Amino acid sequence: MSKEFRPWPAFNPMRDLLPNCRPALVLAPMQDVTDLPFLRVLARRSRPDWFVTEYFRVHAQSRPEPHILRTIEHNDTGRPIFAQLIGQDLPHLIRTARELEPLPIAGIDLNLGCPAPIVCRKNAGGGLLRDPDQLDSLLGGLREAIHGRFTVKTRIGYHDPAEFPRLLECFAKHAIDGLTIHGRTVEERYQTPVHPDCVRLASETLPCPVIANGNIVDVETAAAYHQQCQPAGLMVGRGAIRNPWIFDQIAAHWEGRPTAQATHRQLLDYITDLYEESARSRDDFNPKAHVQAMKRVLAYISHGLADEAFEFEIRRATTEQGFFATCRQHLDHDTPLPARPPADSKLFCGFSALLTAGSAETRKN
Ligand SMILES: Cc1cc2nc3c(=O)[nH]c(=O)nc-3n(C[C@H](O)[C@H](O)[C@H](O)COP(=O)(O)O)c2cc1C
């Protein structure tokens, strides 16, 4: 594995966010998950170098969503946060960016990756990738209007990875400050391995830092993805819900520090912390609704544990008491957690390909 890093010039706007000795580590924005309670709970276990908010939906009638504003205004994690926008209406994207710029944000990020049909039909999110000319004028307009950092989070095309070089031209032309690439097309949604060759092309050709995203679930997949495309950073989403220690584990790997795999008891403590922190943040706390919300997050956490009964039983919990009884019954012991989900996992589909391609690359070199 290469531990070489490009020295970013002093005038690079991302320079002060990028560590010198390892890739930058970033928590992926995830709607209805990466709210302020989640960021706090994660930061108590391992801190990425920066965060990105859930997206602010932008259209003619939109006002920045109060709960996302709260994440920015009360961010006490000690790490900077980018505000992400989704939309296709330039005047309103500019209006929203101007409203957000005075807040304590690290920059504005534009979402070009959301695959939800309702978003793509409106030519927003991943839908914009079908029309490079519209994308070109949108990026031009936003670049001119945004005084601070302006970054983009994209997929590699809508239908086909062959669309990516044309998209790269747009990103290069408008001097964005950073590009995060979820290495799949919109049509591939979450169902395929990622395409590290596209991320590699971007990191070799763009003057800004490139952050690789998609299917990082542990230290080995992070190192393999990095080896295959040499990005300036790595972004982790679902893998960080499952394993909130992952950022420290990846950093330790690069820094040559030892780290231990977390135990089931630490997982129990994490679930309890998340339950309580998010309960405290709700004015309208309702235990039954809260258990249902927690179960959506638990789908990522319970998946692939050796004790399969936990995943099955937690889905059936309806009360706070039942929820915690199930957690305690299955997690209150010191056995280490598995490093990765099962190789044939449907929920974390395709991550094994990073490891196979990584070892092929090592053999080649
Ligand atoms: C529940 C969920 C919500 C998401 N919401 C957003 C979002 O608001 N903005 C965004 O750019 N990407 C969003 N994504 C995509 C993630 O940021 C990330 O690109 C994707 O999950 C792949 O990374 P991973 O394999 O590390 O999870 C979301 C993904 C999930 C699973």
The ligand as an SDF file (V2000), in Angstrom:
LIG
                    3D

 31 33  0  0  0  0  0  0  0  0999 V2000
  -29.7660    6.2900    4.3710 C   0  0  0  0  0  0  0  0  0  0  0  0
  -28.8930    7.0480    3.4120 C   0  0  0  0  0  0  0  0  0  0  0  0
  -29.0890    8.4010    3.2260 C   0  0  0  0  0  0  0  0  0  0  0  0
  -28.2700    9.1180    2.3350 C   0  0  0  0  0  0  0  0  0  0  0  0
  -28.4260   10.4890    2.2220 N   0  0  0  0  0  0  0  0  0  0  0  0
  -27.5340   11.2040    1.4690 C   0  0  0  0  0  0  0  0  0  0  0  0
  -27.5530   12.6350    1.4440 C   0  0  0  0  0  0  0  0  0  0  0  0
  -28.3590   13.2980    2.1170 O   0  0  0  0  0  0  0  0  0  0  0  0
  -26.6440   13.2660    0.6610 N   0  0  0  0  0  0  0  0  0  0  0  0
  -25.7080   12.5730   -0.0860 C   0  0  0  0  0  0  0  0  0  0  0  0
  -24.8860   13.1840   -0.7810 O   0  0  0  0  0  0  0  0  0  0  0  0
  -25.6650   11.2360   -0.0720 N   0  0  0  0  0  0  0  0  0  0  0  0
  -26.5260   10.5460    0.6960 C   0  0  0  0  0  0  0  0  0  0  0  0
  -26.4040    9.1810    0.7720 N   0  0  0  0  0  0  0  0  0  0  0  0
  -25.2960    8.5010    0.0610 C   0  0  0  0  0  0  0  0  0  0  0  0
  -24.0680    8.3910    0.9900 C   0  0  0  0  0  0  0  0  0  0  0  0
  -23.5570    9.6640    1.3110 O   0  0  0  0  0  0  0  0  0  0  0  0
  -22.9400    7.5800    0.3080 C   0  0  0  0  0  0  0  0  0  0  0  0
  -22.5690    8.2140   -0.8730 O   0  0  0  0  0  0  0  0  0  0  0  0
  -23.3760    6.1410    0.0050 C   0  0  0  0  0  0  0  0  0  0  0  0
  -24.0520    5.5590    1.1090 O   0  0  0  0  0  0  0  0  0  0  0  0
  -22.1670    5.2560   -0.3640 C   0  0  0  0  0  0  0  0  0  0  0  0
  -21.2230    5.2360    0.6830 O   0  0  0  0  0  0  0  0  0  0  0  0
  -21.1330    4.0230    1.7510 P   0  0  0  0  0  0  0  0  0  0  0  0
  -20.9870    2.7480    0.9520 O   0  0  0  0  0  0  0  0  0  0  0  0
  -19.9130    4.3520    2.5610 O   0  0  0  0  0  0  0  0  0  0  0  0
  -22.4020    4.0230    2.5250 O   0  0  0  0  0  0  0  0  0  0  0  0
  -27.2390    8.4460    1.6150 C   0  0  0  0  0  0  0  0  0  0  0  0
  -27.0660    7.0670    1.7950 C   0  0  0  0  0  0  0  0  0  0  0  0
  -27.8670    6.3640    2.6860 C   0  0  0  0  0  0  0  0  0  0  0  0
  -27.6120    4.8910    2.8790 C   0  0  0  0  0  0  0  0  0  0  0  0
  1  2  1  0
  2  3  1  0
  2 30  2  0
  3  4  2  0
  4  5  1  0
  4 28  1  0
  5  6  2  0
  6  7  1  0
  6 13  1  0
  7  8  2  0
  7  9  1  0
  9 10  1  0
 10 11  2  0
 10 12  1  0
 12 13  2  0
 13 14  1  0
 14 15  1  0
 14 28  1  0
 15 16  1  0
 16 17  1  0
 16 18  1  0
 18 19  1  0
 18 20  1  0
 20 21  1  0
 20 22  1  0
 22 23  1  0
 23 24  1  0
 24 25  2  0
 24 26  1  0
 24 27  1  0
 28 29  2  0
 29 30  1  0
 30 31  1  0
M  END
$$$$
